[in-house]
Amino acid sequence: SPAVAPLLPPSARMQVDKRSLIDLGILPDASGAWPLIGLLDHTHSRAGLDALKGQLANPLGDATEIRRRQQLLRALPTALMHVQWTPLVALSRDVDAFLDSNYVVFPEARVDAALFMVRHRDIVEYLEARLATVSQLLEVCASIRDRLRGLEGDAAFAEILAALNDAVDQPLRGALRRAESSGATRRLALCALDREVRTDARDTLRHLLRMMHRLDAFASLAVAAARPGFTYPTVHAAQWSLLGVRHPLLERGVPNDVQVADDERVMFLTGPNMAGKSTLLRAIGIIVHFAHIGLPVPAADAQV
């Protein structure tokens, strides 16, 4: 399932089960009910949403990686401020469909190419339009790469940067740009690159599309991180202290302090029925999980 696909090696992840994430409202249940959807989901596509669920189901387990994720989520809104997500999603969808298409690959030999253009005008027009779309996608990705240049993050974000570099720096991008500006021979120049796009570069482009969906998920987390009233937790090896804890869905919830000393492993939570014990436990679970995916948490101060 895309919701639980691992993004990092086991040594870099905190282990968590899907049932707990559903009970806490961090992932949707089988019926689609998702209590925290308004806080967490700011994606722009279905594939981006699937990538977000994968991020949520794969919390980080290393303090250094968590701090890197926090720094990244602080920086991403500025870096992605001018990204036009709607055209980017449309380009990604069209390129994905083109890579899946079963149209005959445009012939390489000059005579065969000339005959193909005469006999299969509809196919040639389709190939010309789709190859131009691939070129546009690579140019948009080049712009995004430039905006993200210099940003650091955890291993999952590093893979996005690597995919952008691989796709943007490959000779195919330059060849497509030259073909698009070749004037009267534009159609033939573009179609001549069909085999390179749909065979040689297919895996690179597929991986780029997956990483664009993951970037959509990171952008969604960055929007969630900017929510007012949340605090970035300080991550320690052992210390654990939460001040002013509240459930993120309760705007007027009563804040509570929860502290566990280094030599303590058990805490008794008591109170009458309907006093809010389960709500506090869920709030603690959400805070711990949010901290491990790099998000700020609903507390006045958090040492996790």
C-alpha positions as CSV (number, residue, x, y, z in Angstrom):
1,S,0.0,0.0,0.0
2,P,1.3,3.5,-0.8
3,A,0.3,4.5,2.7
4,V,2.9,2.3,4.4
5,A,5.6,2.1,1.7
6,P,9.0,2.6,3.5
7,L,10.9,5.7,2.5
8,L,14.0,5.1,4.7
9,P,16.0,2.0,5.8
10,P,14.7,0.4,9.1
11,S,17.6,1.8,11.1
12,A,16.5,5.4,10.3
13,R,12.9,4.9,11.2
14,M,10.8,4.8,14.4
15,Q,8.7,1.7,14.3
16,V,5.0,2.3,14.3
17,D,2.0,0.2,13.3
18,K,-0.7,1.4,10.9
19,R,-3.6,0.7,13.4
20,S,-2.2,3.2,15.9
21,L,-1.9,5.8,13.2
22,I,-5.5,5.3,12.3
23,D,-6.6,5.4,15.9
24,L,-4.8,8.7,16.4
25,G,-6.3,10.2,13.2
26,I,-2.9,10.6,11.5
27,L,-4.0,8.2,8.7
28,P,-7.5,7.6,7.3
29,D,-9.4,4.5,8.2
30,A,-10.9,2.0,5.8
31,S,-14.0,4.2,5.3
32,G,-11.9,7.2,4.4
33,A,-12.5,9.0,7.7
34,W,-9.5,11.1,8.5
35,P,-9.8,13.4,11.6
36,L,-6.5,15.3,10.9
37,I,-7.0,15.7,7.2
38,G,-7.6,19.4,7.5
39,L,-4.3,19.8,9.3
40,L,-2.1,17.4,7.3
41,D,-3.4,17.2,3.7
42,H,-2.4,20.2,1.5
43,T,-1.3,18.1,-1.5
44,H,-2.2,19.0,-5.1
45,S,-2.7,15.5,-6.5
46,R,-3.8,12.0,-5.7
47,A,-0.3,10.7,-6.1
48,G,1.0,13.5,-3.9
49,L,-1.6,12.4,-1.3
50,D,-0.3,8.8,-1.5
51,A,3.2,10.1,-1.0
52,L,2.1,12.1,2.0
53,K,0.6,9.0,3.6
54,G,3.9,7.3,3.1
55,Q,5.7,10.2,4.9
56,L,3.2,10.0,7.8
57,A,3.6,6.3,8.1
58,N,7.4,6.4,8.2
59,P,8.5,8.6,11.1
60,L,12.2,9.3,11.5
61,G,14.1,7.5,14.3
62,D,17.3,9.6,14.4
63,A,17.6,12.9,16.3
64,T,19.9,14.4,13.7
65,E,17.6,13.5,10.8
66,I,14.6,14.9,12.7
67,R,16.4,18.3,13.2
68,R,17.3,18.3,9.5
69,R,13.6,17.7,8.7
70,Q,12.6,20.5,11.0
71,Q,15.0,23.0,9.3
72,L,13.7,21.8,5.9
73,L,10.1,22.4,6.7
74,R,10.9,25.9,7.9
75,A,12.7,26.7,4.7
76,L,10.4,25.0,2.1
77,P,7.5,27.6,2.0
78,T,9.9,30.3,0.9
79,A,11.7,28.0,-1.6
80,L,8.5,26.8,-3.2
81,M,6.6,30.1,-3.0
82,H,6.4,30.6,-6.7
83,V,5.9,27.0,-7.8
84,Q,2.7,26.7,-9.9
85,W,1.4,23.4,-8.7
86,T,-1.7,23.1,-11.0
87,P,0.3,23.3,-14.2
88,L,3.0,21.0,-12.7
89,V,0.5,18.4,-11.8
90,A,-1.0,18.6,-15.3
91,L,2.4,18.2,-16.9
92,S,3.3,15.3,-14.7
93,R,0.0,13.5,-15.5
94,D,0.5,14.0,-19.3
95,V,4.1,12.8,-19.2
96,D,3.1,9.8,-17.1
97,A,0.4,8.9,-19.6
98,F,2.9,9.3,-22.5
99,L,5.4,7.0,-20.9
100,D,2.6,4.4,-20.6
101,S,1.4,4.9,-24.2
102,N,1.6,2.0,-26.7
103,Y,2.0,4.2,-29.8
104,V,4.5,3.0,-32.3
105,V,7.9,4.5,-31.5
106,F,9.0,7.0,-34.2
107,P,11.5,5.4,-36.5
108,E,15.1,6.5,-36.4
109,A,16.1,6.1,-40.1
110,R,15.5,9.3,-42.1
111,V,13.6,7.6,-45.0
112,D,11.4,5.6,-42.6
113,A,10.8,8.8,-40.6
114,A,9.7,10.7,-43.6
115,L,7.3,8.0,-44.7
116,F,5.9,7.7,-41.1
117,M,5.2,11.4,-41.0
118,V,3.2,11.2,-44.2
119,R,1.2,8.0,-43.3
120,H,0.6,8.6,-39.6
121,R,-0.1,12.3,-39.3
122,D,-2.3,11.8,-36.2
123,I,0.4,9.8,-34.4
124,V,3.0,12.3,-35.3
125,E,0.9,15.2,-34.0
126,Y,0.4,13.3,-30.7
127,L,4.1,12.6,-30.4
128,E,5.0,16.2,-31.1
129,A,2.6,17.5,-28.4
130,R,3.7,14.9,-25.8
131,L,7.4,15.4,-26.4
132,A,6.9,19.1,-26.0
133,T,5.2,18.3,-22.7
134,V,8.3,16.4,-21.6
135,S,10.4,19.3,-22.4
136,Q,8.2,21.7,-20.5
137,L,8.3,19.4,-17.4
138,L,12.0,19.3,-17.5
139,E,12.2,23.1,-17.7
140,V,9.8,23.4,-14.7
141,C,11.9,20.9,-12.8
142,A,15.0,22.8,-13.6
143,S,13.5,25.9,-12.1
144,I,12.4,24.0,-9.0
145,R,15.9,22.5,-8.7
146,D,17.4,26.0,-8.7
147,R,15.0,27.1,-5.9
148,L,15.9,24.1,-3.8
149,R,19.6,24.4,-4.4
150,G,21.5,24.7,-1.1
151,L,18.6,23.3,1.0
152,E,19.5,20.3,3.2
153,G,17.2,17.7,4.6
154,D,16.9,14.1,5.6
155,A,17.6,11.1,3.3
156,A,14.0,11.2,1.8
157,F,14.5,14.8,0.7
158,A,18.0,14.1,-0.6
159,E,16.6,11.6,-3.0
160,I,14.3,14.3,-4.4
161,L,17.3,16.6,-5.1
162,A,19.2,13.7,-6.7
163,A,16.3,12.9,-9.0
164,L,16.0,16.5,-10.0
165,N,19.7,16.7,-10.8
166,D,19.7,13.5,-12.8
167,A,16.8,14.6,-14.9
168,V,17.7,18.2,-15.4
169,D,21.4,17.6,-16.2
170,Q,20.9,14.8,-18.7
171,P,21.6,15.6,-22.4
172,L,18.0,14.9,-23.3
173,R,16.8,18.2,-21.8
174,G,19.2,20.2,-24.1
175,A,18.1,18.1,-27.1
176,L,14.5,18.8,-26.4
177,R,15.1,22.5,-26.0
178,R,17.0,22.6,-29.4
179,A,14.2,20.6,-31.1
180,E,11.5,23.0,-29.8
181,S,13.4,26.0,-31.2
182,S,14.2,24.4,-34.6
183,G,11.6,26.3,-36.5
184,A,10.2,24.6,-39.6
185,T,11.7,21.3,-38.7
186,R,10.4,21.4,-35.1
187,R,8.0,18.5,-35.6
188,L,10.6,16.2,-37.1
189,A,13.2,17.2,-34.5
190,L,10.9,16.5,-31.6
191,C,9.6,13.2,-32.9
192,A,13.2,12.0,-33.6
193,L,13.7,12.1,-29.8
194,D,10.7,9.8,-29.1
195,R,12.8,6.6,-28.8
196,E,15.2,8.3,-26.3
197,V,12.4,9.6,-24.2
198,R,10.2,6.4,-24.1
199,T,13.1,3.9,-23.9
200,D,16.4,5.3,-22.8
201,A,15.1,7.9,-20.4
202,R,11.9,6.2,-19.3
203,D,13.2,5.1,-15.9
204,T,14.8,8.4,-15.1
205,L,11.6,10.3,-16.0
206,R,9.5,7.8,-14.0
207,H,11.7,8.3,-11.0
208,L,11.5,12.1,-11.4
209,L,7.6,11.9,-11.4
210,R,7.7,9.9,-8.2
211,M,10.0,12.4,-6.6
212,M,7.7,15.3,-7.7
213,H,4.9,13.5,-5.9
214,R,7.1,13.2,-2.8
215,L,8.0,16.9,-3.1
216,D,4.2,17.6,-3.1
217,A,4.0,15.7,0.2
218,F,6.9,17.7,1.7
219,A,5.2,20.9,0.6
220,S,2.1,19.7,2.4
221,L,4.0,19.0,5.6
222,A,5.5,22.5,5.3
223,V,2.1,24.1,5.1
224,A,1.0,22.0,8.1
225,A,4.1,23.1,10.0
226,A,3.2,26.8,9.5
227,R,-0.1,26.4,11.5
228,P,-0.3,29.0,14.3
229,G,-0.1,27.8,17.9
230,F,2.3,24.9,17.3
231,T,5.8,24.6,18.6
232,Y,8.8,22.8,17.2
233,P,9.9,20.2,19.8
234,T,13.5,19.9,21.0
235,V,14.7,16.3,20.3
236,H,16.9,14.5,22.9
237,A,18.2,11.1,23.3
238,A,16.3,10.4,26.5
239,Q,14.6,13.5,28.0
240,W,10.8,13.7,27.7
241,S,8.7,16.6,28.8
242,L,5.6,18.1,27.4
243,L,4.1,21.4,28.7
244,G,0.7,22.8,27.8
245,V,-0.3,19.7,25.8
246,R,-3.6,19.8,23.9
247,H,-5.3,17.8,21.2
248,P,-4.9,19.6,17.8
249,L,-8.6,19.2,17.1
250,L,-9.7,20.9,20.3
251,E,-9.3,24.7,19.9
252,R,-10.4,25.3,23.6
253,G,-9.0,22.2,25.1
254,V,-7.5,22.4,28.6
255,P,-3.7,22.2,28.4
256,N,-1.9,19.7,30.5
257,D,1.7,19.1,31.5
258,V,3.2,15.6,31.2
259,Q,6.8,15.0,32.3
260,V,8.6,11.7,32.8
261,A,12.0,11.6,34.5
262,D,15.0,9.7,33.0
263,D,14.6,6.9,35.6
264,E,10.8,6.6,35.2
265,R,9.1,4.2,32.8
266,V,5.5,4.1,34.0
267,M,3.0,6.9,34.5
268,F,-0.5,6.4,36.0
269,L,-3.2,8.6,34.4
270,T,-6.4,8.7,36.6
271,G,-9.6,10.6,36.6
272,P,-13.4,10.3,36.4
273,N,-15.3,9.1,33.3
274,M,-15.3,11.7,30.5
275,A,-12.6,13.7,32.1
276,G,-10.4,13.6,29.0
277,K,-7.9,10.8,29.8
278,S,-8.2,9.2,26.3
279,T,-8.0,12.6,24.7
280,L,-4.8,13.4,26.5
281,L,-3.3,10.0,25.6
282,R,-4.2,10.6,22.0
283,A,-2.7,14.1,22.2
284,I,0.6,12.6,23.6
285,G,0.7,10.0,20.8
286,I,0.1,12.6,18.1
287,I,2.8,14.9,19.6
288,V,5.4,12.0,19.7
289,H,4.6,11.1,16.1
290,F,4.5,14.6,14.8
291,A,7.9,15.2,16.4
292,H,9.3,12.2,14.6
293,I,8.1,13.4,11.2
294,G,9.6,16.8,11.8
295,L,6.4,18.7,12.5
296,P,5.8,21.3,15.3
297,V,3.4,20.0,17.9
298,P,0.3,21.3,19.8
299,A,2.1,22.1,23.1
300,A,3.7,25.2,24.7
301,D,7.0,23.4,25.0
302,A,8.1,19.9,24.1
303,Q,11.2,17.9,24.8
304,V,11.0,14.6,23.1
